[in-house]
């Protein structure tokens, strides 16, 4: 059994402990919880104790209060690891792209640009044909989700990271702007 079930039970009463149980530090925090509850160091034993003893959650809250500094340090470390991992993924992606762009093999060097062009052509043809058909009352026009899927390799090649309103991007949201543009084009 994983610590996720324990996290669900503890999360409301001790949010710091609950948040840590779901991340990379979950095992260490789980061991701390088990020792405070006086049970075996595994998720199943902790969950059984929490379900059997109504005072167990109070012990976890007490632990959170007393161990707050250590738990905050674990939270900080968990966040740092997540950021480092995301940065490493981005660096690896960029290195792969640069290696492809600078490859000696002409086929490898031209694959990404060719895929981007083909993506752009396919998306443009799709949108034009289906919008033209819609102008003659045949069909409902191009589906934006499908058009975006067709355009995504071209947009990715040009460096776009996100256009949706659900992204973690903190800048201006592009989804509404794209929808307004599409609505204007449709009339």
Secondary structure, 3 states (H helix, E strand, C coil): CCCHHHHHHHCCCCHHHHHHHCCCCHHHHHHHHHHHHCCCCCHHHHHHHHHHCCCHHHHHHHHHHHCHHHHHHHHHHHHHHHHHHHHHHHHHHHHHHHHHHCCCCHHHHHHHHHHHHHHHHHHHHHHHHHHHHHHCCCCCCCCHHHHHHHHHHHHHHHCCCCCCCCCCCCCCCCHHHHHHHHHHHHC
